[in-house]
Amino acid sequence: MRLFAAVVPPMPVAGELAEVVAGLRELPGADRLRWTRRHGWHFTLAFYGEVAEEPLPDLHRRLARAAHRHRAYELSLAGGGRFGHRALWAGATGDVRAMARLAATAVAAGRRAGIPMKDEHPGFTPHLTLARGNARTRRSGRGGRGGHDGDDRDAGGGRDVDLRPYVEALADFAGRPWTVSELALIRSHPPAPGMPGAQPHYETVALWPLGRAETGSRPDREAAPGGPAPGAGAVPEPAPGAAEEQG
């Protein structure tokens, strides 16, 4: 199963961002972007990729201990950025260092559970992915993380959407603060092949409270990001790619 550890903003916080995103979707080129949905928004801390059943119990135990070692902290959604032409994201302010420490611990938990991990967080920047560019983009030239500023065109010959106006529109956004109190383990269910535009489902596998002496995990009792309330069907959400799952 495809797994990642994440922090999920509460619905009232996501609602504020959703109002801003509604305006972004009126900008030129917005219809050519693949927009994520509000119920799937999250900050990825560690991407585990495809995980076999064997290391899962150990991963759960280590994530429970990781959550216990970290105190709850305050965070706010604020501003935004981009990875070249590939992804548009909302940023965060507040105790970002606490989130970076939690991310590093979640990565270490996966590695110690025997899951091959990349060194993902040498300079951790929390980001919540709002939209992605055309997956078929051809690249020319060089650039920074997540893309570049060259003359990219998609396979149909169209120019990539310039994400800079979107980032500028997000610059003054500052959401309400909330207390990050849980670490989530989320499963991404890929869509069936041969269905263009279909989106994966997200399922919250377990939640661990931060700063509590609990060694077990509990199933999600609320709506999962991109997933259902207990007993309901999952809601489709765009799944992050391995290099972009951190948002």
N, C-alpha and C positions, 0 to 999 in steps of 0.2 A: 504494500500500500504506500501511496505517496503522502508523506507527512512533513509538516513544518510546525515549529513553535512560534507563537504570536501573542501580541497584545491587541485586544479588540476594544475600540472606543465604544462607550455606551450609546444607546440610540439617541438621546437628546443631543449629545455632542455631534454624532453623525448627521443629525437633522440640520444643524447649523451649516455644516459643510455642504449638505445636499442643496441648500438654497443657493449657495455660491456656485456650485457645479451647474445648476439649472441655467445660470447666466452664461457660464462658459460654453454650454452647448448651443448657444445662439451665435457664437463667434464663427467667422468664415472657416470652412474646412472641418468643422466639428462633426459633420455627418460622415466623414471619412476616418474618424478615430473609433476605436473599440473601447467604449466606456464601461468601466466597472460599475457595479450597482451598490447602493448604500448598504445593503445587508451583508455584503461581502467585504467591506472595508476592514483593513487590519494593518498592523505593523509587524512584519515578519522579523523574528529574532534569530532563528536558525532554520535553515532548509535542510531536511534530511533526505529528500528524494525517495526513491523506492526502498522501502524497509521490509525485510522479511519478518515472519512471525517470531523467529527465535530471539532476536535482541529486544523485542518490545517490552517484556516485563522489566528488564534491566533499565531500559530507557525511561519507563514510567517511574521507577524508583529514583533514578538520578534526577529527573525533572522535579519530582516531589521534594527532594532534598534541596535542589537549586532554589525552588520557590521559597522554601522555609528560610534559606539563608539571606534572602533579600527582603528588605522592608518595602511596604507600599510607598508609592511616590506620586507626586503631582505632575501632570502633563497637560498641555493645551495644544490643539491643532493651530498651526500658524503658517502663513506663507505657502510657498510651493517651489518646485524646481522641475527639472527635466533631465532625462538621460538621452542626450542627443535628440534624434527624431523618434526614438523608440517608446519613451514613456513619459507621461506627465504625472507629477505627484504632489501631494500636500505634505508639508513639513510639520514639525512639532517644536514646541518650546517648553521650558520648565526644567525638570530634573532629567535632562537628556543623558547626563552621565550615569544616572541610575539605570536607565534603559540600556545603555551600552554595556554596563556591567552584567545586567541580566542576560543580554544577548550573548555575551562571551561565555557565561556559565551554561547557557542552553546549548551552545556549540560544543563546549567541553563535555557536556552530558552525552551528546550523541557520539562523540569520538570515543569516550570511555565505555560506551555500550557496544562498541565495535562497528559503528556506522562510519563509512568513509566520509570525512568532512573536509571542505575547503577552508582555508584561512579567510573567512568572509569578512571579518570585522577589524582590520588593522586601523581603519578610520571610520567607525560606525556612524552613519547618518540616518536617523529614523525617517522613513518616508512611507506614505500611504498612496498606493498607485490609484490614480483616477482614470487614466486612459492610456491606451497603447496605440502605436502607429501600425501601419500595414505590415503584417508579418512577412510579406513577400519582398520587402524592400531589398534592393541591391545596393551595396555600399561601394563608394569610391573614396579614396583619400584616407586620412587618418583623423582621429579625434580622441576625445576623452572617454571616460567611463560611460557605457551605455549607448555610445553612438558618436557622431561627429558632425561637423558643420559643412560638409561637402554637398555636392549637388546630387542628393539621393533621389532616385525615382523608383516607383514601385514597378512590379512586373507588367502592369498595364501601360506604362509610359507616363504616368502622372507623377507630378512632383510631390514629395512628402509634405505633410502639413507642418508648417512652421509653428513650433510650440512656444516660441518666445512670447507672443501676445498673451497666451494663456498664463504663463508664469507671471507676467506683469499684472494680469488681472487678479492673481492670487496674492500679490505682494502685501496688500493691506489687510488680508484676512487674519483675524485673531479670534479663535473660538474660546468658549468658556473652559476653565480648568476643571479637571476631574482627577480623582485618585485612582491610579492604576493599582489594583488589588489582586489581580489574578494572572496566572500564566496559563495559556491555552495550548493544547496539542490539537492540531487540525489536520484532517485528511482531505485531500483533493481527489475527487472522482472525475477522471477525464471523460469528455463526451464521446459518444459513439463515433467511430470513424466514418468518413464519407458524409458528414453533415456540416457543410460550411456555415459558419456563424454560430454553431452550437457551443455552449459554454459548460465548463465543468461544474460539479456540485461541490460545495464545501460542507464538511461534517466535523463538528467539534467532538473529538474523541474523549478528551478529559480536560478538567480544569483544576488547577492547584492554587489555593490562596497564598498570597505572599506573606511571609513572616509568621506562619503558623507551624507548629510542630506536628505536621501530618505526613505520614509516609505513604499513604495510599492516594488514589485519585478518585474523583467523583465524575459521573457523567454530567454532561451539560444539562442544566435545568431550565435554561432560557433558550431563545432562538439562537442557533449557531450562526456565525458569519456566513451568509450564503446558504444556510441550512435551515432546518425546520425547528419549531418547538417540538418537544417530545411527542411522538406519535404522528407527526405530520411528514409530508414528503419533502425532500430536499429542494432547495431553490437553486437554479443554475446560476453560477458566477464564473467570471473569467478567472482561470487559474494562472498564477504567476509562473513564469518560466524559471528554470534553475538559476539563471543569472539575475532575474528580476523578482524573485519570490520574496524579497525583502520589502515588499510594499503592497 
